[in-house]
């Protein structure tokens, strides 16, 4: 069964599940539907700014589409969230991507 369909079925049972929505956004990227992916990542982060993994993927998506200033902003927001969560690995990953765009 198609992963997108399966994830949507799971979301019917568990609406607003960040993990499922994040996985669905990644599947949308694989399928070439970056608009849906972007909307999902933004929804996740509006609802739960501590869901750190979505910052990186959203910023990468924006960067790929030439939206550099928006990507930088999301990397910065992600670095703050990662620092607040004491997630050094995520912070370093976000910082390295941010540095490539800003330095």
PEFENWO-V711566 format. One record per residue. N is the residue number from 1. RES is the residue in three letters. PHI is phi in whole degrees, -180 to 180 (* if undefined). PSI is psi in whole degrees, 0 to 359 (* if undefined). OMEGA is omega as a letter, one per 40 degrees, with the letter a starting at -180 (none if undefined). Layout:
# PEFENWO-V711566
n=N res=RES phi=PHI psi=PSI omega=OMEGA
n=N res=RES phi=PHI psi=PSI omega=OMEGA
This chain:
# PEFENWO-V711566
n=1 res=UNK phi=* psi=144 omega=i
n=2 res=UNK phi=-57 psi=132 omega=a
n=3 res=UNK phi=-61 psi=321 omega=i
n=4 res=UNK phi=-62 psi=314 omega=i
n=5 res=UNK phi=-62 psi=315 omega=a
n=6 res=UNK phi=-62 psi=315 omega=i
n=7 res=UNK phi=-64 psi=321 omega=i
n=8 res=UNK phi=-64 psi=322 omega=i
n=9 res=UNK phi=-63 psi=316 omega=i
n=10 res=UNK phi=-61 psi=321 omega=a
n=11 res=UNK phi=-68 psi=333 omega=i
n=12 res=UNK phi=-63 psi=325 omega=i
n=13 res=UNK phi=-83 psi=332 omega=a
n=14 res=UNK phi=-134 psi=70 omega=a
n=15 res=UNK phi=-61 psi=148 omega=i
n=16 res=UNK phi=64 psi=25 omega=i
n=17 res=UNK phi=-81 psi=112 omega=a
n=18 res=UNK phi=-58 psi=317 omega=a
n=19 res=UNK phi=-62 psi=313 omega=a
n=20 res=UNK phi=-66 psi=318 omega=i
n=21 res=UNK phi=-66 psi=321 omega=i
n=22 res=UNK phi=-63 psi=315 omega=i
n=23 res=UNK phi=-62 psi=320 omega=i
n=24 res=UNK phi=-65 psi=319 omega=i
n=25 res=UNK phi=-60 psi=318 omega=i
n=26 res=UNK phi=-64 psi=322 omega=i
n=27 res=UNK phi=-67 psi=322 omega=i
n=28 res=UNK phi=-61 psi=320 omega=i
n=29 res=UNK phi=-61 psi=314 omega=i
n=30 res=UNK phi=-60 psi=325 omega=a
n=31 res=UNK phi=-83 psi=356 omega=i
n=32 res=UNK phi=87 psi=11 omega=i
n=33 res=UNK phi=-103 psi=75 omega=a
n=34 res=UNK phi=-71 psi=336 omega=i
n=35 res=UNK phi=-64 psi=314 omega=i
n=36 res=UNK phi=-65 psi=320 omega=i
n=37 res=UNK phi=-62 psi=313 omega=i
n=38 res=UNK phi=-59 psi=313 omega=a
n=39 res=UNK phi=-59 psi=318 omega=i
n=40 res=UNK phi=-67 psi=314 omega=i
n=41 res=UNK phi=-59 psi=316 omega=a
n=42 res=UNK phi=-65 psi=321 omega=i
n=43 res=UNK phi=-62 psi=314 omega=i
n=44 res=UNK phi=-58 psi=312 omega=a
n=45 res=UNK phi=-74 psi=333 omega=i
n=46 res=UNK phi=-70 psi=320 omega=a
n=47 res=UNK phi=-76 psi=322 omega=a
n=48 res=UNK phi=-142 psi=86 omega=a
n=49 res=UNK phi=-62 psi=350 omega=i
n=50 res=UNK phi=-90 psi=1 omega=i
n=51 res=UNK phi=-83 psi=82 omega=a
n=52 res=UNK phi=-63 psi=322 omega=a
n=53 res=UNK phi=-58 psi=331 omega=a
n=54 res=UNK phi=-72 psi=335 omega=i
n=55 res=UNK phi=-61 psi=311 omega=a
n=56 res=UNK phi=-61 psi=312 omega=a
n=57 res=UNK phi=-68 psi=322 omega=i
n=58 res=UNK phi=-65 psi=313 omega=a
n=59 res=UNK phi=-63 psi=320 omega=i
n=60 res=UNK phi=-62 psi=317 omega=i
n=61 res=UNK phi=-60 psi=313 omega=a
n=62 res=UNK phi=-64 psi=318 omega=i
n=63 res=UNK phi=-61 psi=315 omega=i
n=64 res=UNK phi=-60 psi=330 omega=a
n=65 res=UNK phi=-96 psi=14 omega=i
n=66 res=UNK phi=78 psi=13 omega=a
n=67 res=UNK phi=-96 psi=65 omega=a
n=68 res=UNK phi=-62 psi=315 omega=a
n=69 res=UNK phi=-65 psi=323 omega=i
n=70 res=UNK phi=-68 psi=320 omega=i
n=71 res=UNK phi=-61 psi=314 omega=i
n=72 res=UNK phi=-58 psi=316 omega=i
n=73 res=UNK phi=-60 psi=317 omega=i
n=74 res=UNK phi=-70 psi=324 omega=i
n=75 res=UNK phi=-60 psi=316 omega=a
n=76 res=UNK phi=-63 psi=315 omega=i
n=77 res=UNK phi=-61 psi=319 omega=i
n=78 res=UNK phi=-65 psi=321 omega=i
n=79 res=UNK phi=-64 psi=320 omega=i
n=80 res=UNK phi=-63 psi=313 omega=a
n=81 res=UNK phi=-62 psi=318 omega=a
n=82 res=UNK phi=-65 psi=319 omega=i
n=83 res=UNK phi=-64 psi=317 omega=i
n=84 res=UNK phi=-63 psi=329 omega=a
n=85 res=UNK phi=-91 psi=2 omega=a
n=86 res=UNK phi=56 psi=36 omega=i
n=87 res=UNK phi=-99 psi=87 omega=a
n=88 res=UNK phi=-65 psi=324 omega=i
n=89 res=UNK phi=-62 psi=310 omega=i
n=90 res=UNK phi=-63 psi=318 omega=i
n=91 res=UNK phi=-58 psi=312 omega=a
n=92 res=UNK phi=-65 psi=322 omega=i
n=93 res=UNK phi=-64 psi=315 omega=i
n=94 res=UNK phi=-65 psi=318 omega=a
n=95 res=UNK phi=-63 psi=318 omega=i
n=96 res=UNK phi=-63 psi=318 omega=i
n=97 res=UNK phi=-66 psi=319 omega=i
n=98 res=UNK phi=-62 psi=316 omega=a
n=99 res=UNK phi=-62 psi=323 omega=i
n=100 res=UNK phi=-63 psi=331 omega=i
n=101 res=UNK phi=-89 psi=335 omega=a
n=102 res=UNK phi=-109 psi=342 omega=a
n=103 res=UNK phi=-105 psi=* omega=none
